[in-house]
Structures are given as structure tokens and as C-alpha cells.
């Protein structure tokens, strides 16, 4: 039987570890598309930390540190509609506490540049979130929604979300990615509520 002090150490370490999952689609044809904004945020965080992703089971991963916390950045390679399989696998493997998960996705129902951070909610018609919730059996996890707008005609949604940003949109996209990266770091350091207060203005 493990000493109580050692058990506390293990438990404490698990609370200091976070899984940050940015959803998107793998492949060069999907790079810099609206649907892959979750990947872009993680790429930004990894670049800031001076580290690179490596391929692993069900996704590309890298670990970074921030204020004593360990952040496991995950880009699922299962494609958007099966994201939950990858997220659950790495949650279980690293024994991540449910409240220490953040999923980052695009949201066409938010104006370009808007961000919304929530601790639970519906999938909002997003197939990636839908699969995560199906694999978990609940919707009580933190999600960061990133607004991509809905500048498309009826029947053109797929082409829009899988399309690349317009040149004139890129400055707003860059600012949004910066804000999202700050939100991730705030989430793991000052907690969800204060991060929500700061971001959801």
C-alpha cells in the first residue's frame, strides 16, 4: 500500500495536468481553413514555447509548461467527426481530471473574432463536439468557441467552413488566435471563472 504522502503527490500531480484539444482535420488541404482554427491555436502555443508536435496514437501531441502546470496539446488525427475517440484516449491515458480538459473549436454562429468560453452546453451543431459528447456520455467539459462568422449562401456551409481565410480577414484571425492562446494559459493558471470573466465580454 502506498504511503498517504505519496498518494497525495500523485493526486496533486494529476490536478496540475491539462489536456488542451484543438479540433480540426489533418492534411495539407485543410491547413489554414476556418474549420482548423483549433489546430492553429495549438500551433501558436507550441511556437511560443519553442516546441514541435510529434505524431502519436490518434493524434499529434506536444507538452508545454506554464506556471507549474503541464499542458498536453492535442491535435486529433481522426478527422473532425471522430474527434471524441482521440480526446477520450488521451484523457484516460494521462488520467486528466474532467475539469482540466479544454476543447477548442470553430463556431459559425459567432461573428469573426468573437470568442466564447463555457464549462458545459450543447454541441451547437458542431460535429467535433458532438462526437466528444457521445464518447464521454455528457457535455460537462470546457469548450472554447472561436467565431468564424457565417458569410455564406444557403447550401454553402461545407465549402465555407472548409475554405481558407480571405486576405482581409487574416488580421482579425491573428488577433483571435492570440486571445485564445491567452485564454488557454489563463484557464490553467487562474481558473475557469476568472478566464470567462476576462474573455466573455
C-alpha positions as a Markdown table, in Angstrom:
| # | Residue | x | y | z |
|---|---|---|---|---|
| 1 | Unk | 0.0 | 0.0 | 0.0 |
| 2 | Unk | 1.3 | 3.4 | -1.0 |
| 3 | Unk | 2.1 | 5.9 | 1.8 |
| 4 | Unk | -0.5 | 8.7 | 2.2 |
| 5 | Unk | 2.0 | 11.4 | 1.3 |
| 6 | Unk | 2.9 | 9.6 | -2.0 |
| 7 | Unk | -0.8 | 9.1 | -2.8 |
| 8 | Unk | -1.3 | 12.9 | -2.3 |
| 9 | Unk | 1.6 | 13.7 | -4.5 |
| 10 | Unk | 0.2 | 11.6 | -7.4 |
| 11 | Unk | -3.3 | 13.1 | -6.9 |
| 12 | Unk | -1.8 | 16.6 | -6.8 |
| 13 | Unk | 0.2 | 16.0 | -10.0 |
| 14 | Unk | -2.9 | 14.9 | -11.9 |
| 15 | Unk | -4.7 | 18.1 | -11.0 |
| 16 | Unk | -1.7 | 20.1 | -12.4 |
| 17 | Unk | -2.0 | 18.4 | -15.8 |
| 18 | Unk | -4.3 | 19.7 | -18.5 |
| 19 | Unk | -5.4 | 18.4 | -21.9 |
| 20 | Unk | -6.0 | 21.1 | -24.5 |
| 21 | Unk | -7.6 | 19.6 | -27.6 |
| 22 | Unk | -7.8 | 21.8 | -30.7 |
| 23 | Unk | -10.1 | 20.2 | -33.2 |
| 24 | Unk | -9.6 | 20.1 | -37.0 |
| 25 | Unk | -8.8 | 18.0 | -40.0 |
| 26 | Unk | -5.4 | 16.6 | -40.9 |
| 27 | Unk | -3.9 | 17.0 | -44.3 |
| 28 | Unk | -2.4 | 19.9 | -46.3 |
| 29 | Unk | -5.7 | 20.6 | -48.0 |
| 30 | Unk | -7.2 | 21.6 | -44.7 |
| 31 | Unk | -4.4 | 23.9 | -43.4 |
| 32 | Unk | -5.4 | 27.5 | -42.7 |
| 33 | Unk | -9.1 | 26.7 | -43.2 |
| 34 | Unk | -11.8 | 28.0 | -40.9 |
| 35 | Unk | -12.6 | 24.6 | -39.6 |
| 36 | Unk | -9.0 | 24.1 | -38.4 |
| 37 | Unk | -8.8 | 27.2 | -36.1 |
| 38 | Unk | -8.4 | 24.8 | -33.1 |
| 39 | Unk | -5.2 | 23.4 | -34.7 |
| 40 | Unk | -4.0 | 27.0 | -35.3 |
| 41 | Unk | -4.3 | 28.0 | -31.6 |
| 42 | Unk | -2.2 | 24.9 | -30.5 |
| 43 | Unk | 0.4 | 25.7 | -33.2 |
| 44 | Unk | 0.6 | 29.2 | -31.8 |
| 45 | Unk | 1.1 | 27.9 | -28.2 |
| 46 | Unk | 3.7 | 25.4 | -29.4 |
| 47 | Unk | 5.6 | 28.0 | -31.3 |
| 48 | Unk | 5.6 | 30.4 | -28.3 |
| 49 | Unk | 7.1 | 27.6 | -26.2 |
| 50 | Unk | 9.6 | 26.7 | -28.9 |
| 51 | Unk | 8.5 | 23.1 | -29.2 |
| 52 | Unk | 7.2 | 20.9 | -32.1 |
| 53 | Unk | 4.4 | 18.4 | -32.4 |
| 54 | Unk | 5.1 | 14.7 | -32.9 |
| 55 | Unk | 2.8 | 12.0 | -34.2 |
| 56 | Unk | 1.4 | 9.6 | -31.7 |
| 57 | Unk | -1.6 | 7.4 | -31.2 |
| 58 | Unk | -4.7 | 9.1 | -32.6 |
| 59 | Unk | -3.1 | 12.5 | -32.8 |
| 60 | Unk | -0.2 | 14.9 | -32.9 |
| 61 | Unk | 0.9 | 15.9 | -29.4 |
| 62 | Unk | 3.4 | 18.1 | -27.5 |
| 63 | Unk | 3.7 | 19.1 | -23.9 |
| 64 | Unk | 4.4 | 22.6 | -22.7 |
| 65 | Unk | 4.7 | 24.1 | -19.2 |
| 66 | Unk | 3.0 | 27.2 | -17.9 |
| 67 | Unk | 3.3 | 28.5 | -14.3 |
| 68 | Unk | 3.9 | 25.0 | -12.9 |
| 69 | Unk | 1.2 | 23.4 | -15.0 |
| 70 | Unk | 1.7 | 20.7 | -17.7 |
| 71 | Unk | -0.4 | 21.3 | -20.8 |
| 72 | Unk | -0.7 | 18.4 | -23.2 |
| 73 | Unk | -1.7 | 19.9 | -26.6 |
| 74 | Unk | -3.6 | 17.5 | -28.8 |
| 75 | Unk | -4.5 | 17.7 | -32.5 |
| 76 | Unk | -6.6 | 14.6 | -33.2 |
| 77 | Unk | -5.7 | 12.8 | -36.4 |
| 78 | Unk | -9.1 | 11.1 | -36.5 |
| 79 | Unk | -10.7 | 13.9 | -38.6 |
| 80 | Unk | -13.2 | 16.3 | -37.1 |
| 81 | Unk | -16.3 | 14.0 | -37.0 |
| 82 | Unk | -14.4 | 11.4 | -34.8 |
| 83 | Unk | -12.5 | 13.7 | -32.5 |
| 84 | Unk | -14.0 | 12.2 | -29.4 |
| 85 | Unk | -12.1 | 9.0 | -29.8 |
| 86 | Unk | -8.8 | 10.7 | -29.7 |
| 87 | Unk | -9.7 | 13.1 | -26.8 |
| 88 | Unk | -11.0 | 10.3 | -24.6 |
| 89 | Unk | -8.0 | 8.1 | -25.3 |
| 90 | Unk | -5.6 | 10.8 | -24.1 |
| 91 | Unk | -7.8 | 11.8 | -21.2 |
| 92 | Unk | -7.7 | 8.3 | -20.0 |
| 93 | Unk | -4.0 | 7.7 | -20.7 |
| 94 | Unk | -2.9 | 10.7 | -18.8 |
| 95 | Unk | -5.6 | 10.4 | -16.1 |
| 96 | Unk | -6.7 | 14.0 | -16.8 |
| 97 | Unk | -9.3 | 15.3 | -14.4 |
| 98 | Unk | -12.6 | 16.2 | -16.4 |
| 99 | Unk | -12.4 | 19.8 | -15.3 |
| 100 | Unk | -8.9 | 20.0 | -16.7 |
| 101 | Unk | -10.0 | 19.5 | -20.3 |
| 102 | Unk | -10.5 | 22.3 | -22.8 |
| 103 | Unk | -11.7 | 21.7 | -26.4 |
| 104 | Unk | -11.2 | 24.4 | -28.9 |
| 105 | Unk | -13.4 | 24.6 | -32.0 |
| 106 | Unk | -14.7 | 27.0 | -34.7 |
| 107 | Unk | -18.2 | 28.4 | -34.4 |
| 108 | Unk | -20.1 | 29.8 | -37.4 |
| 109 | Unk | -22.7 | 31.2 | -35.1 |
| 110 | Unk | -20.3 | 33.7 | -33.7 |
| 111 | Unk | -19.0 | 36.7 | -35.6 |
| 112 | Unk | -15.5 | 36.6 | -36.8 |
| 113 | Unk | -13.1 | 37.3 | -33.9 |
| 114 | Unk | -15.6 | 36.6 | -31.1 |
| 115 | Unk | -14.7 | 34.0 | -28.5 |
| 116 | Unk | -16.9 | 32.2 | -26.0 |
| 117 | Unk | -15.7 | 30.1 | -23.1 |
| 118 | Unk | -18.2 | 27.8 | -21.4 |
| 119 | Unk | -18.0 | 24.9 | -18.9 |
| 120 | Unk | -20.8 | 22.9 | -20.5 |
| 121 | Unk | -23.5 | 23.1 | -23.1 |
| 122 | Unk | -24.9 | 21.6 | -26.3 |
| 123 | Unk | -22.7 | 20.7 | -29.3 |
| 124 | Unk | -24.4 | 23.6 | -31.2 |
| 125 | Unk | -24.4 | 21.5 | -34.4 |
| 126 | Unk | -20.7 | 21.1 | -34.4 |
| 127 | Unk | -19.8 | 17.5 | -35.4 |
| 128 | Unk | -16.5 | 17.5 | -33.4 |
| 129 | Unk | -18.2 | 18.5 | -30.2 |
| 130 | Unk | -21.0 | 16.1 | -30.9 |
| 131 | Unk | -18.6 | 13.2 | -31.1 |
| 132 | Unk | -16.7 | 14.3 | -28.0 |
| 133 | Unk | -20.0 | 14.3 | -26.1 |
| 134 | Unk | -21.0 | 10.9 | -27.4 |
| 135 | Unk | -17.7 | 9.4 | -26.3 |
| 136 | Unk | -17.9 | 11.0 | -22.9 |
| 137 | Unk | -21.6 | 10.4 | -22.3 |
| 138 | Unk | -22.1 | 14.0 | -21.1 |
| 139 | Unk | -21.4 | 17.6 | -22.1 |
| 140 | Unk | -19.8 | 18.9 | -18.9 |
| 141 | Unk | -16.4 | 19.9 | -20.2 |
| 142 | Unk | -14.8 | 23.3 | -21.0 |
| 143 | Unk | -15.1 | 24.4 | -24.6 |
| 144 | Unk | -13.6 | 27.5 | -26.3 |
| 145 | Unk | -15.7 | 28.5 | -29.3 |
| 146 | Unk | -14.0 | 30.7 | -31.9 |
| 147 | Unk | -16.1 | 32.8 | -34.2 |
| 148 | Unk | -15.6 | 32.3 | -37.9 |
| 149 | Unk | -18.8 | 34.1 | -39.0 |
| 150 | Unk | -21.4 | 32.8 | -41.5 |
| 151 | Unk | -20.7 | 34.7 | -44.7 |
| 152 | Unk | -22.1 | 32.1 | -47.0 |
| 153 | Unk | -25.2 | 31.4 | -49.0 |
| 154 | Unk | -27.7 | 28.6 | -48.2 |
| 155 | Unk | -26.2 | 25.3 | -49.0 |
| 156 | Unk | -22.7 | 26.5 | -49.0 |
| 157 | Unk | -21.8 | 25.9 | -45.3 |
| 158 | Unk | -19.4 | 23.0 | -46.0 |
| 159 | Unk | -17.5 | 25.0 | -48.6 |
| 160 | Unk | -17.3 | 27.9 | -46.2 |
| 161 | Unk | -16.0 | 26.1 | -43.1 |
| 162 | Unk | -13.5 | 24.1 | -45.2 |
| 163 | Unk | -12.5 | 27.2 | -47.1 |
| 164 | Unk | -9.4 | 29.3 | -46.3 |
| 165 | Unk | -9.5 | 32.8 | -44.8 |
| 166 | Unk | -9.8 | 35.8 | -47.0 |
| 167 | Unk | -6.8 | 38.1 | -47.0 |
| 168 | Unk | -8.8 | 40.9 | -45.4 |
| 169 | Unk | -9.9 | 38.5 | -42.6 |
| 170 | Unk | -6.4 | 37.5 | -41.6 |
| 171 | Unk | -5.6 | 40.4 | -39.2 |
| 172 | Unk | -8.8 | 39.5 | -37.2 |
| 173 | Unk | -7.9 | 35.8 | -37.2 |
| 174 | Unk | -4.4 | 36.5 | -35.9 |
| 175 | Unk | -5.8 | 38.6 | -33.0 |
| 176 | Unk | -8.4 | 35.9 | -32.2 |
| 177 | Unk | -5.7 | 33.3 | -32.1 |
| 178 | Unk | -3.6 | 35.5 | -29.7 |
| 179 | Unk | -6.7 | 35.9 | -27.5 |
| 180 | Unk | -7.4 | 32.2 | -27.5 |
| 181 | Unk | -3.8 | 31.4 | -26.6 |
| 182 | Unk | -4.0 | 33.8 | -23.6 |
| 183 | Unk | -7.3 | 32.2 | -22.6 |
| 184 | Unk | -5.7 | 28.7 | -22.5 |
| 185 | Unk | -2.9 | 30.0 | -20.3 |
| 186 | Unk | -5.3 | 31.8 | -18.0 |
| 187 | Unk | -7.5 | 28.8 | -17.8 |
| 188 | Unk | -4.7 | 26.6 | -16.4 |
| 189 | Unk | -3.3 | 29.4 | -14.1 |
| 190 | Unk | -6.2 | 31.5 | -12.7 |
| 191 | Unk | -9.1 | 29.1 | -13.3 |
| 192 | Unk | -12.2 | 29.0 | -15.5 |
| 193 | Unk | -14.3 | 31.6 | -13.8 |
| 194 | Unk | -11.8 | 34.4 | -14.0 |
| 195 | Unk | -10.9 | 33.5 | -17.5 |
| 196 | Unk | -14.5 | 33.5 | -18.5 |
| 197 | Unk | -14.9 | 37.0 | -16.9 |
| 198 | Unk | -12.0 | 38.3 | -18.9 |
| 199 | Unk | -12.9 | 36.7 | -22.2 |
| 200 | Unk | -16.7 | 36.7 | -22.5 |
| 201 | Unk | -17.0 | 40.5 | -22.8 |
